[in-house]
Amino acid sequence: MTRSFFDQVDDEVRGFVGPALRNFQSEKSGRLIKLWYVDPSVHFEAQKLSVTWSPLPGPCLEIGLHLESKLLRRNEAILGQLLESRQIWESRLAGADYGEAFGPQGPAWRRLSEVIEIDSMDEEFAGEVAERFSAYILTLQPLLAAL
């Protein structure tokens, strides 16, 4: 993955989410983009998973919501409230799974995300990632704002 890939995802997400949700802050690298509205520990992320933490045998990308507060009970409370609203988001985010985060902080962090195989790093794939990433934002950010 390259920084330009995630720059394109960032640009396209701003178009997909519309003016009301464009006021996010973001951070990008050659492996990920994360964006948030109020608290950086509650953020949306698209990241290339390392082979060590990947649930798939080949290269893959995780797309979704990360809850990375230092307080496990806060992460679990937010995830619990989102799960109580599951009927609102379940059909739109059909590939979403939830639970511990991938990686060494997994026991403390939580996620509501999906993992997809990386086909290629072209502009078309970046557009597909941006569209799916936007679906998480459009669906979950209004629920988060109401918490």
SULWORA-V86392 format. One record per residue. SS is DSSP state (A for helix, B for strand, O for the rest). PHI is phi as a letter, one per 20 degrees, with the letter a starting at -180 (* if undefined). Layout:
SS_PHI / SS_PHI
//
This chain:
O_* / O_c / A_f / A_f / A_g / A_f / A_f / A_f / A_g / A_g / A_g / A_f / A_g / A_g / A_f / A_f / A_e / O_m / A_g / A_f / A_d / O_e / O_e / O_e / B_d / B_b / B_c / B_c / O_b / O_f / O_d / B_a / B_c / B_c / B_b / B_b / O_d / O_c / O_d / O_f / O_f / B_d / B_b / B_e / B_b / B_c / B_b / B_f / O_e / O_f / O_g / O_g / O_d / O_f / O_e / O_d / O_f / O_d / O_f / B_b / B_c / B_d / B_c / B_q / B_d / B_d / B_d / O_c / O_f / O_f / O_e / A_g / A_f / A_f / A_g / A_f / A_f / A_f / A_f / A_g / A_f / A_f / A_f / A_f / O_e / A_g / A_f / A_f / A_d / O_g / O_f / O_f / O_d / O_g / O_e / O_f / B_c / B_b / B_q / B_f / O_f / O_f / O_o / O_f / O_e / O_g / O_f / O_d / O_e / B_c / B_b / B_c / B_b / B_c / B_d / B_c / B_f / O_e / O_e / O_b / O_d / O_e / A_f / A_f / A_f / A_f / A_f / A_f / A_f / A_f / A_f / A_f / A_g / A_f / A_f / A_f / A_f / A_f / A_e / A_e / A_f / A_f / A_f / A_f / A_f / A_e / O_f
//
